[in-house]
Amino acid sequence: MEYALLALLELASHHGKKLPITMSEITAKQPIPERYLEQILTNLRRAGVVQSQRGSKGGFVLAREPWQITLLEIITLLEGERKEKDTSDSPTLEKTLIYEVWEQANAASIEVLGRYTLQDLCEERETRAQKSPMYYI
């Protein structure tokens, strides 16, 4: 999941340039094994999140604007829907307590992930990069 988000962050950062970005450009900026990146981008293409372009000037682009793609959408595509835990098998007080806490944590993570988009990550990365001092030798 982390590799997919890193790849999508690069695609989102490159989105306004209207030219596709290649896998080798992504792996040059992010520590993602190229073979694994190929699988990730194939899955994201099948899901309609990215588009691929063939040819000498080919590569990948986002299928939609970065502000339209939430982190929750990506995680759901990669990991599947979050299912409620079946508590029908001999529910004990302890199991019920654990289940209730787990459901609260799950609901909170869904809320946070649904609030952030790829555009938000790009903007935050840019803000933090500007605050970070550059040292030259």
C-alpha positions in Angstrom: 0.0 0.0 0.0 2.8 2.4 0.8 4.5 1.8 -2.5 1.2 2.5 -4.3 0.7 5.8 -2.5 4.3 6.8 -3.2 3.8 6.1 -6.9 0.5 7.9 -7.0 2.1 10.9 -5.2 4.6 11.1 -8.0 1.9 10.9 -10.6 -0.1 13.5 -8.8 2.9 15.8 -8.6 3.5 15.4 -12.4 -0.2 15.7 -13.2 -0.2 19.3 -14.4 2.5 18.7 -16.9 0.2 16.7 -19.3 3.0 14.3 -20.1 3.1 10.8 -18.8 5.7 9.7 -16.3 7.6 6.5 -16.8 8.2 3.8 -14.3 11.9 4.5 -14.2 11.2 8.2 -13.4 9.0 7.0 -10.5 11.6 4.6 -9.2 14.3 7.2 -9.5 12.4 9.4 -7.1 10.9 6.7 -4.8 12.5 3.5 -3.5 10.0 1.1 -5.2 11.2 -2.1 -6.9 10.4 -1.7 -10.6 8.8 -5.2 -10.9 6.5 -4.5 -8.0 5.7 -1.0 -9.4 4.6 -2.6 -12.6 2.1 -4.8 -10.7 0.9 -1.8 -8.7 0.3 0.4 -11.8 -1.4 -2.5 -13.6 -3.9 -2.9 -10.7 -4.5 0.8 -10.5 -5.0 1.0 -14.3 -7.5 -1.8 -14.2 -9.3 0.1 -11.3 -9.4 3.2 -13.5 -7.2 5.3 -11.2 -4.3 5.6 -13.7 -4.1 5.5 -17.5 -1.1 4.1 -19.4 0.2 5.4 -22.7 2.3 3.3 -25.0 5.2 4.4 -27.2 8.4 6.3 -27.0 6.7 9.1 -25.0 4.6 6.7 -23.0 4.2 6.2 -19.4 1.4 6.7 -16.8 -0.9 9.5 -15.9 -3.7 9.9 -13.3 -7.1 9.2 -14.8 -8.7 11.9 -12.7 -7.6 15.1 -11.0 -5.5 14.6 -7.8 -8.1 16.3 -5.7 -10.7 13.7 -6.8 -8.8 10.7 -5.5 -8.9 10.0 -1.7 -6.5 7.9 0.2 -9.5 5.8 1.3 -10.3 5.0 -2.3 -6.8 3.8 -3.0 -6.6 1.7 0.2 -10.0 0.2 -0.5 -8.9 -0.7 -4.0 -5.7 -2.3 -2.8 -6.9 -4.0 0.4 -10.7 -4.5 -0.3 -13.6 -3.3 1.7 -13.2 -3.3 5.4 -15.6 -5.9 6.7 -17.2 -6.0 10.1 -15.9 -8.8 12.3 -18.3 -11.7 12.8 -19.0 -11.9 16.5 -21.5 -14.7 16.4 -19.1 -17.4 17.6 -19.6 -17.5 21.3 -19.4 -13.8 22.1 -17.8 -13.2 25.5 -17.6 -9.9 27.4 -13.9 -9.6 26.5 -14.5 -10.3 22.8 -17.3 -7.8 22.7 -15.1 -5.1 24.3 -12.3 -5.7 21.9 -14.7 -5.7 19.0 -16.2 -2.3 20.0 -12.7 -0.7 20.3 -11.7 -2.2 17.0 -14.8 -0.8 15.3 -14.2 2.7 16.7 -10.6 2.6 15.4 -11.8 1.4 12.0 -14.4 4.1 11.8 -11.8 6.8 12.7 -9.3 5.5 10.1 -12.0 5.5 7.4 -12.9 9.1 8.3 -9.3 10.3 8.2 -8.4 8.5 5.0 -11.6 9.8 3.3 -10.7 13.3 4.2 -7.3 13.4 2.4 -6.7 13.4 -1.3 -3.6 13.0 -3.5 -3.7 16.8 -4.0 -3.5 17.3 -0.2 -0.4 15.1 0.0 1.2 17.0 -2.9 0.5 20.4 -1.3 1.8 19.2 2.1 4.9 17.8 0.6 5.6 21.1 -1.2 5.0 23.1 2.0 7.4 20.9 4.0 10.0 20.9 1.3 10.0 24.7 1.4 10.4 24.8 5.1 13.3 22.4 5.0 16.6 24.2 4.8 18.9 23.2 2.0 22.6 22.9 2.8 25.1 23.2 0.1 28.8 22.2 0.4 
